[in-house]
Amino acid sequence: MLASPVMGQASTDQSPAPRQGQGQSEGSSTERTQKEADEYKVKANLLHSFLKYAKFPEGTFAHAKSPIVVLVIGDDPFGPLLKTTFAKKKVGGRTIQIRRLKRIPNRICAHLVFAHGLEAKERKRLIAKLCTRPCLLVADVPGFAAAGGFINLYMHQGKVRFEINECCLKTTGVMLKAELLKLARMVTAESVPEEKKS
Protein backbone atom coordinates (compact mmCIF):
# COMPACT_ATOMS: atom_id res chain seq x y z
CA MET A 1 0.00 0.00 0.00
CA LEU A 2 1.33 3.41 -0.99
CA ALA A 3 1.98 5.87 1.78
CA SER A 4 0.75 9.44 1.66
CA PRO A 5 2.43 11.71 -0.93
CA VAL A 6 3.77 13.49 2.11
CA MET A 7 6.57 10.95 2.26
CA GLY A 8 8.10 12.49 5.34
CA GLN A 9 8.84 15.82 6.89
CA ALA A 10 11.16 17.63 4.52
CA SER A 11 12.48 19.87 7.22
CA THR A 12 13.71 19.31 10.72
CA ASP A 13 13.70 21.39 13.88
CA GLN A 14 16.15 19.17 15.69
CA SER A 15 19.29 21.12 14.77
CA PRO A 16 20.98 22.44 17.91
CA ALA A 17 21.05 26.17 18.45
CA PRO A 18 24.38 27.85 17.63
CA ARG A 19 26.74 27.99 20.59
CA GLN A 20 27.59 31.33 22.02
CA GLY A 21 30.24 32.94 19.87
CA GLN A 22 29.18 31.17 16.69
CA GLY A 23 27.93 33.37 13.88
CA GLN A 24 24.20 33.24 13.26
CA SER A 25 24.85 32.81 9.55
CA GLU A 26 26.84 29.61 10.22
CA GLY A 27 23.92 28.09 12.16
CA SER A 28 21.42 29.19 9.51
CA SER A 29 23.57 27.70 6.75
CA THR A 30 23.82 24.35 8.56
CA GLU A 31 20.06 24.28 9.13
CA ARG A 32 19.38 25.10 5.50
CA THR A 33 21.76 22.39 4.30
CA GLN A 34 20.08 19.80 6.56
CA LYS A 35 16.62 20.82 5.37
CA GLU A 36 17.68 20.45 1.75
CA ALA A 37 19.15 17.02 2.47
CA ASP A 38 15.93 15.93 4.18
CA GLU A 39 13.87 17.33 1.29
CA TYR A 40 15.80 15.45 -1.38
CA LYS A 41 15.79 12.24 0.60
CA VAL A 42 11.98 12.41 0.47
CA LYS A 43 12.08 13.24 -3.23
CA ALA A 44 14.37 10.30 -3.95
CA ASN A 45 11.86 7.99 -2.25
CA LEU A 46 9.09 9.50 -4.34
CA LEU A 47 10.97 8.72 -7.54
CA HIS A 48 11.08 5.10 -6.43
CA SER A 49 7.33 5.19 -5.75
CA PHE A 50 6.64 6.61 -9.22
CA LEU A 51 8.49 3.69 -10.80
CA LYS A 52 6.85 1.18 -8.51
CA TYR A 53 3.36 2.37 -9.45
CA ALA A 54 4.05 2.86 -13.16
CA LYS A 55 3.09 0.50 -15.95
CA PHE A 56 5.26 0.90 -19.03
CA PRO A 57 3.88 -0.01 -22.46
CA GLU A 58 4.76 -3.35 -24.01
CA GLY A 59 8.06 -3.22 -25.85
CA THR A 60 9.63 -0.57 -23.59
CA PHE A 61 12.33 -2.97 -22.43
CA ALA A 62 14.55 -4.98 -24.76
CA HIS A 63 14.31 -8.11 -22.63
CA ALA A 64 13.13 -9.38 -19.26
CA LYS A 65 16.37 -8.52 -17.50
CA SER A 66 16.79 -5.01 -18.91
CA PRO A 67 17.35 -2.52 -16.08
CA ILE A 68 15.24 0.53 -15.31
CA VAL A 69 17.32 3.64 -16.00
CA VAL A 70 16.93 6.78 -13.89
CA LEU A 71 18.61 9.80 -15.47
CA VAL A 72 19.32 13.14 -13.78
CA ILE A 73 19.73 15.94 -16.33
CA GLY A 74 21.26 19.27 -15.30
CA ASP A 75 22.40 19.84 -11.74
CA ASP A 76 22.24 16.87 -9.39
CA PRO A 77 20.64 17.93 -6.08
CA PHE A 78 20.63 14.38 -4.70
CA GLY A 79 24.32 13.63 -4.30
CA PRO A 80 24.61 10.05 -2.96
CA LEU A 81 20.91 9.87 -2.01
CA LEU A 82 19.77 8.24 -5.24
CA LYS A 83 22.37 5.51 -4.94
CA THR A 84 21.42 4.74 -1.34
CA THR A 85 17.68 4.94 -2.09
CA PHE A 86 17.80 2.53 -5.03
CA ALA A 87 20.57 0.27 -3.73
CA LYS A 88 19.54 -3.40 -3.83
CA LYS A 89 15.99 -2.43 -4.80
CA LYS A 90 14.15 -3.80 -7.80
CA VAL A 91 10.96 -2.77 -9.54
CA GLY A 92 9.09 -5.53 -11.32
CA GLY A 93 12.14 -7.75 -10.92
CA ARG A 94 14.37 -5.20 -12.68
CA THR A 95 17.46 -3.56 -11.21
CA ILE A 96 17.72 0.23 -11.28
CA GLN A 97 20.63 2.13 -12.81
CA ILE A 98 21.40 5.77 -12.00
CA ARG A 99 22.92 8.00 -14.66
CA ARG A 100 23.71 11.72 -14.77
CA LEU A 101 24.16 14.22 -17.58
CA LYS A 102 24.77 17.96 -17.39
CA ARG A 103 23.09 18.64 -20.74
CA ILE A 104 20.15 17.22 -22.65
CA PRO A 105 21.44 14.50 -25.00
CA ASN A 106 20.26 14.04 -28.56
CA ARG A 107 18.82 10.67 -27.60
CA ILE A 108 17.45 9.91 -24.17
CA CYS A 109 17.57 6.27 -23.07
CA ALA A 110 15.87 6.32 -19.68
CA HIS A 111 12.62 5.35 -18.00
CA LEU A 112 12.57 8.20 -15.50
CA VAL A 113 14.23 11.57 -16.02
CA PHE A 114 14.66 14.09 -13.22
CA ALA A 115 15.39 17.59 -14.53
CA HIS A 116 16.99 20.14 -12.24
CA GLY A 117 18.67 23.49 -12.77
CA LEU A 118 17.62 23.81 -16.42
CA GLU A 119 16.47 27.05 -18.01
CA ALA A 120 12.85 27.32 -19.14
CA LYS A 121 13.71 26.86 -22.82
CA GLU A 122 15.70 23.72 -21.97
CA ARG A 123 12.80 22.31 -19.95
CA LYS A 124 10.50 22.89 -22.93
CA ARG A 125 12.97 21.11 -25.17
CA LEU A 126 13.09 18.18 -22.77
CA ILE A 127 9.30 17.96 -22.62
CA ALA A 128 9.17 17.95 -26.42
CA LYS A 129 11.72 15.14 -26.61
CA LEU A 130 9.87 12.93 -24.15
CA CYS A 131 6.20 13.71 -24.79
CA THR A 132 5.71 10.57 -26.91
CA ARG A 133 8.34 8.31 -25.32
CA PRO A 134 7.70 5.77 -22.50
CA CYS A 135 9.45 7.81 -19.83
CA LEU A 136 8.42 9.61 -16.65
CA LEU A 137 9.68 13.20 -16.69
CA VAL A 138 9.90 14.70 -13.21
CA ALA A 139 11.07 18.09 -11.95
CA ASP A 140 10.65 20.32 -8.92
CA VAL A 141 10.01 23.66 -10.61
CA PRO A 142 6.88 25.79 -10.03
CA GLY A 143 4.61 25.56 -13.07
CA PHE A 144 6.46 22.61 -14.62
CA ALA A 145 3.44 20.30 -14.83
CA ALA A 146 1.16 23.05 -16.14
CA ALA A 147 3.76 23.84 -18.81
CA GLY A 148 3.53 20.28 -20.16
CA GLY A 149 5.76 18.41 -17.73
CA PHE A 150 4.51 15.07 -16.46
CA ILE A 151 5.17 15.11 -12.72
CA ASN A 152 6.23 18.01 -10.51
CA LEU A 153 7.35 17.92 -6.88
CA TYR A 154 6.52 20.89 -4.70
CA MET A 155 6.57 21.95 -1.08
CA HIS A 156 3.40 22.57 0.92
CA GLN A 157 3.47 23.39 4.61
CA GLY A 158 7.02 22.09 4.90
CA LYS A 159 6.30 18.74 3.24
CA VAL A 160 6.96 17.32 -0.22
CA ARG A 161 3.92 16.74 -2.38
CA PHE A 162 3.47 16.04 -6.07
CA GLU A 163 1.25 17.08 -8.95
CA ILE A 164 0.62 15.21 -12.19
CA ASN A 165 -0.39 16.37 -15.64
CA GLU A 166 -2.32 13.27 -16.60
CA CYS A 167 -3.17 14.47 -20.12
CA CYS A 168 0.49 14.95 -21.03
CA LEU A 169 1.49 11.75 -19.30
CA LYS A 170 -0.98 9.78 -21.43
CA THR A 171 0.92 10.70 -24.60
CA THR A 172 3.92 8.73 -23.29
CA GLY A 173 1.99 5.48 -22.98
CA VAL A 174 3.05 5.14 -19.34
CA MET A 175 0.19 4.50 -16.93
CA LEU A 176 0.26 5.33 -13.23
CA LYS A 177 -1.84 3.22 -10.91
CA ALA A 178 -4.91 4.69 -9.24
CA GLU A 179 -3.30 4.36 -5.80
CA LEU A 180 -0.75 6.96 -6.86
CA LEU A 181 -3.07 9.21 -8.86
CA LYS A 182 -5.49 9.67 -6.00
CA LEU A 183 -2.69 11.13 -3.87
CA ALA A 184 -1.62 13.69 -6.47
CA ARG A 185 -2.80 17.17 -7.28
CA MET A 186 -3.94 17.01 -10.89
CA VAL A 187 -3.12 19.85 -13.27
CA THR A 188 -3.77 20.57 -16.94
CA ALA A 189 -1.23 21.69 -19.52
CA GLU A 190 -1.05 25.10 -21.08
CA SER A 191 0.45 23.45 -24.16
CA VAL A 192 2.88 20.71 -25.13
CA PRO A 193 5.73 22.08 -27.28
CA GLU A 194 6.84 20.23 -30.39
CA GLU A 195 10.49 19.46 -30.82
CA LYS A 196 12.07 21.24 -33.76
CA LYS A 197 13.75 18.99 -36.28
CA SER A 198 17.31 19.95 -37.12
C-alpha positions as CSV (number, residue, x, y, z in Angstrom):
1,M,0.0,0.0,0.0
2,L,1.3,3.4,-1.0
3,A,2.0,5.9,1.8
4,S,0.8,9.4,1.7
5,P,2.4,11.7,-0.9
6,V,3.8,13.5,2.1
7,M,6.6,11.0,2.3
8,G,8.1,12.5,5.3
9,Q,8.8,15.8,6.9
10,A,11.2,17.6,4.5
11,S,12.5,19.9,7.2
12,T,13.7,19.3,10.7
13,D,13.7,21.4,13.9
14,Q,16.1,19.2,15.7
15,S,19.3,21.1,14.8
16,P,21.0,22.4,17.9
17,A,21.1,26.2,18.4
18,P,24.4,27.9,17.6
19,R,26.7,28.0,20.6
20,Q,27.6,31.3,22.0
21,G,30.2,32.9,19.9
22,Q,29.2,31.2,16.7
23,G,27.9,33.4,13.9
24,Q,24.2,33.2,13.3
25,S,24.9,32.8,9.6
26,E,26.8,29.6,10.2
27,G,23.9,28.1,12.2
28,S,21.4,29.2,9.5
29,S,23.6,27.7,6.8
30,T,23.8,24.4,8.6
31,E,20.1,24.3,9.1
32,R,19.4,25.1,5.5
33,T,21.8,22.4,4.3
34,Q,20.1,19.8,6.6
35,K,16.6,20.8,5.4
36,E,17.7,20.4,1.7
37,A,19.2,17.0,2.5
38,D,15.9,15.9,4.2
39,E,13.9,17.3,1.3
40,Y,15.8,15.4,-1.4
41,K,15.8,12.2,0.6
42,V,12.0,12.4,0.5
43,K,12.1,13.2,-3.2
44,A,14.4,10.3,-3.9
45,N,11.9,8.0,-2.2
46,L,9.1,9.5,-4.3
47,L,11.0,8.7,-7.5
48,H,11.1,5.1,-6.4
49,S,7.3,5.2,-5.7
50,F,6.6,6.6,-9.2
51,L,8.5,3.7,-10.8
52,K,6.8,1.2,-8.5
53,Y,3.4,2.4,-9.4
54,A,4.1,2.9,-13.2
55,K,3.1,0.5,-16.0
56,F,5.3,0.9,-19.0
57,P,3.9,0.0,-22.5
58,E,4.8,-3.3,-24.0
59,G,8.1,-3.2,-25.9
60,T,9.6,-0.6,-23.6
61,F,12.3,-3.0,-22.4
62,A,14.6,-5.0,-24.8
63,H,14.3,-8.1,-22.6
64,A,13.1,-9.4,-19.3
65,K,16.4,-8.5,-17.5
66,S,16.8,-5.0,-18.9
67,P,17.3,-2.5,-16.1
68,I,15.2,0.5,-15.3
69,V,17.3,3.6,-16.0
70,V,16.9,6.8,-13.9
71,L,18.6,9.8,-15.5
72,V,19.3,13.1,-13.8
73,I,19.7,15.9,-16.3
74,G,21.3,19.3,-15.3
75,D,22.4,19.8,-11.7
76,D,22.2,16.9,-9.4
77,P,20.6,17.9,-6.1
78,F,20.6,14.4,-4.7
79,G,24.3,13.6,-4.3
80,P,24.6,10.1,-3.0
81,L,20.9,9.9,-2.0
82,L,19.8,8.2,-5.2
83,K,22.4,5.5,-4.9
84,T,21.4,4.7,-1.3
85,T,17.7,4.9,-2.1
86,F,17.8,2.5,-5.0
87,A,20.6,0.3,-3.7
88,K,19.5,-3.4,-3.8
89,K,16.0,-2.4,-4.8
90,K,14.1,-3.8,-7.8
91,V,11.0,-2.8,-9.5
92,G,9.1,-5.5,-11.3
93,G,12.1,-7.7,-10.9
94,R,14.4,-5.2,-12.7
95,T,17.5,-3.6,-11.2
96,I,17.7,0.2,-11.3
97,Q,20.6,2.1,-12.8
98,I,21.4,5.8,-12.0
99,R,22.9,8.0,-14.7
100,R,23.7,11.7,-14.8
101,L,24.2,14.2,-17.6
102,K,24.8,18.0,-17.4
103,R,23.1,18.6,-20.7
104,I,20.1,17.2,-22.7
105,P,21.4,14.5,-25.0
106,N,20.3,14.0,-28.6
107,R,18.8,10.7,-27.6
108,I,17.5,9.9,-24.2
109,C,17.6,6.3,-23.1
110,A,15.9,6.3,-19.7
111,H,12.6,5.4,-18.0
112,L,12.6,8.2,-15.5
113,V,14.2,11.6,-16.0
114,F,14.7,14.1,-13.2
115,A,15.4,17.6,-14.5
116,H,17.0,20.1,-12.2
117,G,18.7,23.5,-12.8
118,L,17.6,23.8,-16.4
119,E,16.5,27.0,-18.0
120,A,12.9,27.3,-19.1
121,K,13.7,26.9,-22.8
122,E,15.7,23.7,-22.0
123,R,12.8,22.3,-19.9
124,K,10.5,22.9,-22.9
125,R,13.0,21.1,-25.2
126,L,13.1,18.2,-22.8
127,I,9.3,18.0,-22.6
128,A,9.2,17.9,-26.4
129,K,11.7,15.1,-26.6
130,L,9.9,12.9,-24.1
131,C,6.2,13.7,-24.8
132,T,5.7,10.6,-26.9
133,R,8.3,8.3,-25.3
134,P,7.7,5.8,-22.5
135,C,9.4,7.8,-19.8
136,L,8.4,9.6,-16.7
137,L,9.7,13.2,-16.7
138,V,9.9,14.7,-13.2
139,A,11.1,18.1,-11.9
140,D,10.7,20.3,-8.9
141,V,10.0,23.7,-10.6
142,P,6.9,25.8,-10.0
143,G,4.6,25.6,-13.1
144,F,6.5,22.6,-14.6
145,A,3.4,20.3,-14.8
146,A,1.2,23.1,-16.1
147,A,3.8,23.8,-18.8
148,G,3.5,20.3,-20.2
149,G,5.8,18.4,-17.7
150,F,4.5,15.1,-16.5
151,I,5.2,15.1,-12.7
152,N,6.2,18.0,-10.5
153,L,7.4,17.9,-6.9
154,Y,6.5,20.9,-4.7
155,M,6.6,21.9,-1.1
156,H,3.4,22.6,0.9
157,Q,3.5,23.4,4.6
158,G,7.0,22.1,4.9
159,K,6.3,18.7,3.2
160,V,7.0,17.3,-0.2
161,R,3.9,16.7,-2.4
162,F,3.5,16.0,-6.1
163,E,1.2,17.1,-8.9
164,I,0.6,15.2,-12.2
165,N,-0.4,16.4,-15.6
166,E,-2.3,13.3,-16.6
167,C,-3.2,14.5,-20.1
168,C,0.5,15.0,-21.0
169,L,1.5,11.7,-19.3
170,K,-1.0,9.8,-21.4
171,T,0.9,10.7,-24.6
172,T,3.9,8.7,-23.3
173,G,2.0,5.5,-23.0
174,V,3.1,5.1,-19.3
175,M,0.2,4.5,-16.9
176,L,0.3,5.3,-13.2
177,K,-1.8,3.2,-10.9
178,A,-4.9,4.7,-9.2
179,E,-3.3,4.4,-5.8
180,L,-0.8,7.0,-6.9
181,L,-3.1,9.2,-8.9
182,K,-5.5,9.7,-6.0
183,L,-2.7,11.1,-3.9
184,A,-1.6,13.7,-6.5
185,R,-2.8,17.2,-7.3
186,M,-3.9,17.0,-10.9
187,V,-3.1,19.8,-13.3
188,T,-3.8,20.6,-16.9
189,A,-1.2,21.7,-19.5
190,E,-1.1,25.1,-21.1
191,S,0.4,23.5,-24.2
192,V,2.9,20.7,-25.1
193,P,5.7,22.1,-27.3
194,E,6.8,20.2,-30.4
195,E,10.5,19.5,-30.8
196,K,12.1,21.2,-33.8
197,K,13.8,19.0,-36.3
198,S,17.3,20.0,-37.1
